[in-house]
Amino acid sequence: MAATKLQRKHLPRIAPMLAQTTKSLPSDERGWAFEFKWDGVRALAYLESDGLRVLSRSGRVVTSAYPELQGLHAAMHGSEAILDGEIVALDERGLPSFGVLQARMNVTRAEKARRLALEHPVAFVVFDLLYLDGDSLLEAPYWKRRGLLQSLELSGTNWHAPPFFEKDGAELLRTSREQGLEGVVCKRLDSPYLPGRRSGDWLKIKHERVQEVVIGGWRPGAGRRSRGIGSLLVGFYEGRNLVYAGRVGAGFNEEALDDLLGRLTSLERPESPFAEGVLRAEARDAHWVEPRLVGEVRFGEWTAGGRLRQPVWRGLRSDKRPREVKREI
């Protein structure tokens, strides 16, 4: 389908297309492309005549938090474009680390952002091109968008467009595990870009089970943590209901606990926000909060009762809205 000209003063905001979670690769790899999955936060970069804007998945402007990405505007040599990708930070092994990235998220002060950019620099991993020099590419097939993206030759210290592969998905999945990466994303070669949709045209396979959660309360700890957070009470949404999914008490450091306590204290409410499912023993000393904060946990499996088994806290997700948090398979 022919690309459509956009008559706009500013580039239109586009909600990112989302992938469905699956446990296995497509049974027939023909017509599919495969990419590494990056352990970061989703972002869209808007490159316009007056500079660069970076928006999170939820549409929040986060440009000031990542000053090292400003050079991307010059790298585009005056072209107007919308780039879709993932912001990642590397650990001491050179692997993408969501934990390291936590220090860079939610930073609003320019001086602090510049300092952190030197201590924990990020990279923008670009995997899609949605608009280029007056043409919307949303209706163009993935293979065409990806080809145009590769032709831009984006390669810098803080941004790059990694290759994609049209075969050997199983080998890529195996390689991602061996290299300590998060997994693989599979995309239909003929798929258009569907803003804001979670489509079966894109599939994601993760080596670890990860679940986004909404914080609905917390319980005090024991010993030296008796005046602070011992565990979080978390859930996910089914329709309008916040469904309880269990407690998370592992994976925190002192800095994270202090930060969470400060955030949650201002959100306290008298009654549970969960529709049902919280045991009386768990609710006895609970501090309930408005369900506004989203986090992410790593876990073993879902129990028969719908609880997270052995969840470990990974960090807050400021790029996600609570109502978007659903149970993954």
Buried (B, 14 or more C-beta within 10 A) or exposed (E): EEBEEEEEEEBEEBBBBBBBBBEEBBEEBEEBBBBBBBBBBBBBBBBBEEEBBBBBBBEEEBBBBBBBBBBBBEBBEEEBBBBBBBBBBBBEEEBBBBBBBBBBBEBEEEEEBEEBBEEBBBBBBBBBBBBBEEBBBBBBBBBBBBEBBBEBEBEBEBBBBEEBBBEEBEEBBEEBEEEBBBBBBBBBBEBBBBBEEBBEBBBBBBBEBBBBBBBBBBBBBEEEBEEBBBBBBBBBBEEEBBBBBBBBBEBBEEEBBEBBBEBBEEBEEEEBBBBEBBEEEBBEEBBBBBBBBBBBBBBEEBEEEBBBEEBBBBBBBBBBBBEBBBBBE
